């Protein structure tokens, strides 16, 4: 039987004043796992356009999408789920509001937070290299396949 193709997603490394924006998108709080905001790509739209759309949908913020900085690959060993995430360095677009009340029309994101490196270290999160990529400003990196742990 042919394996299912991996899902392609885009994610934003968005750091302001030493804090990284992270979200939880597990339905009904099934997991405390946090990650960078973003989501699946739609056919016919560029990766940066997909990312700008996803961030707007999840946060109401408009962003400028910069250079790619990480390719992360993960899977759920208990299922056939396999995802490849392409991360981009982003900034909030000039004049874009930073909502006091977050709005996610599709109700996918259950929690959002701007966290320091130390706060991120105390949170369950994926990928494992998220802090290094976000706070150390290294060049593009690749994380080999890692299991998704709830």
Secondary structure as a PSIPRED ss2 file (coil, helix, strand):
# PSIPRED VFORMAT (PSIPRED V4.0)

   1 X C   1.000  0.000  0.000
   2 X C   1.000  0.000  0.000
   3 X C   1.000  0.000  0.000
   4 X C   1.000  0.000  0.000
   5 X C   1.000  0.000  0.000
   6 X C   1.000  0.000  0.000
   7 X E   0.000  0.000  1.000
   8 X E   0.000  0.000  1.000
   9 X E   0.000  0.000  1.000
  10 X E   0.000  0.000  1.000
  11 X E   0.000  0.000  1.000
  12 X E   0.000  0.000  1.000
  13 X E   0.000  0.000  1.000
  14 X E   0.000  0.000  1.000
  15 X E   0.000  0.000  1.000
  16 X E   0.000  0.000  1.000
  17 X C   1.000  0.000  0.000
  18 X C   1.000  0.000  0.000
  19 X E   0.000  0.000  1.000
  20 X E   0.000  0.000  1.000
  21 X E   0.000  0.000  1.000
  22 X E   0.000  0.000  1.000
  23 X E   0.000  0.000  1.000
  24 X E   0.000  0.000  1.000
  25 X C   1.000  0.000  0.000
  26 X C   1.000  0.000  0.000
  27 X H   0.000  1.000  0.000
  28 X H   0.000  1.000  0.000
  29 X H   0.000  1.000  0.000
  30 X C   1.000  0.000  0.000
  31 X C   1.000  0.000  0.000
  32 X C   1.000  0.000  0.000
  33 X C   1.000  0.000  0.000
  34 X E   0.000  0.000  1.000
  35 X E   0.000  0.000  1.000
  36 X E   0.000  0.000  1.000
  37 X C   1.000  0.000  0.000
  38 X E   0.000  0.000  1.000
  39 X E   0.000  0.000  1.000
  40 X E   0.000  0.000  1.000
  41 X C   1.000  0.000  0.000
  42 X C   1.000  0.000  0.000
  43 X C   1.000  0.000  0.000
  44 X C   1.000  0.000  0.000
  45 X C   1.000  0.000  0.000
  46 X C   1.000  0.000  0.000
  47 X H   0.000  1.000  0.000
  48 X H   0.000  1.000  0.000
  49 X H   0.000  1.000  0.000
  50 X H   0.000  1.000  0.000
  51 X H   0.000  1.000  0.000
  52 X H   0.000  1.000  0.000
  53 X H   0.000  1.000  0.000
  54 X H   0.000  1.000  0.000
  55 X H   0.000  1.000  0.000
  56 X H   0.000  1.000  0.000
  57 X H   0.000  1.000  0.000
  58 X H   0.000  1.000  0.000
  59 X H   0.000  1.000  0.000
  60 X C   1.000  0.000  0.000
  61 X C   1.000  0.000  0.000
  62 X C   1.000  0.000  0.000
  63 X E   0.000  0.000  1.000
  64 X E   0.000  0.000  1.000
  65 X E   0.000  0.000  1.000
  66 X E   0.000  0.000  1.000
  67 X E   0.000  0.000  1.000
  68 X E   0.000  0.000  1.000
  69 X E   0.000  0.000  1.000
  70 X E   0.000  0.000  1.000
  71 X E   0.000  0.000  1.000
  72 X E   0.000  0.000  1.000
  73 X E   0.000  0.000  1.000
  74 X E   0.000  0.000  1.000
  75 X E   0.000  0.000  1.000
  76 X C   1.000  0.000  0.000
  77 X C   1.000  0.000  0.000
  78 X C   1.000  0.000  0.000
  79 X C   1.000  0.000  0.000
  80 X C   1.000  0.000  0.000
  81 X C   1.000  0.000  0.000
  82 X E   0.000  0.000  1.000
  83 X E   0.000  0.000  1.000
  84 X E   0.000  0.000  1.000
  85 X E   0.000  0.000  1.000
  86 X E   0.000  0.000  1.000
  87 X E   0.000  0.000  1.000
  88 X E   0.000  0.000  1.000
  89 X E   0.000  0.000  1.000
  90 X E   0.000  0.000  1.000
  91 X E   0.000  0.000  1.000
  92 X E   0.000  0.000  1.000
  93 X C   1.000  0.000  0.000
  94 X C   1.000  0.000  0.000
  95 X C   1.000  0.000  0.000
  96 X C   1.000  0.000  0.000
  97 X C   1.000  0.000  0.000
  98 X C   1.000  0.000  0.000
  99 X C   1.000  0.000  0.000
 100 X C   1.000  0.000  0.000
 101 X C   1.000  0.000  0.000
 102 X C   1.000  0.000  0.000
 103 X C   1.000  0.000  0.000
 104 X C   1.000  0.000  0.000
 105 X C   1.000  0.000  0.000
 106 X C   1.000  0.000  0.000
 107 X C   1.000  0.000  0.000
 108 X C   1.000  0.000  0.000
 109 X C   1.000  0.000  0.000
 110 X C   1.000  0.000  0.000
 111 X E   0.000  0.000  1.000
 112 X E   0.000  0.000  1.000
 113 X E   0.000  0.000  1.000
 114 X E   0.000  0.000  1.000
 115 X E   0.000  0.000  1.000
 116 X C   1.000  0.000  0.000
 117 X H   0.000  1.000  0.000
 118 X H   0.000  1.000  0.000
 119 X H   0.000  1.000  0.000
 120 X H   0.000  1.000  0.000
 121 X H   0.000  1.000  0.000
 122 X C   1.000  0.000  0.000
 123 X C   1.000  0.000  0.000
 124 X C   1.000  0.000  0.000
 125 X E   0.000  0.000  1.000
 126 X C   1.000  0.000  0.000
 127 X C   1.000  0.000  0.000
 128 X C   1.000  0.000  0.000
 129 X C   1.000  0.000  0.000
 130 X H   0.000  1.000  0.000
 131 X H   0.000  1.000  0.000
 132 X H   0.000  1.000  0.000
 133 X H   0.000  1.000  0.000
 134 X H   0.000  1.000  0.000
 135 X H   0.000  1.000  0.000
 136 X H   0.000  1.000  0.000
 137 X C   1.000  0.000  0.000
 138 X C   1.000  0.000  0.000
 139 X C   1.000  0.000  0.000
 140 X C   1.000  0.000  0.000
 141 X E   0.000  0.000  1.000
 142 X E   0.000  0.000  1.000
 143 X E   0.000  0.000  1.000
 144 X E   0.000  0.000  1.000
 145 X E   0.000  0.000  1.000
 146 X E   0.000  0.000  1.000
 147 X E   0.000  0.000  1.000
 148 X C   1.000  0.000  0.000
 149 X C   1.000  0.000  0.000
 150 X C   1.000  0.000  0.000
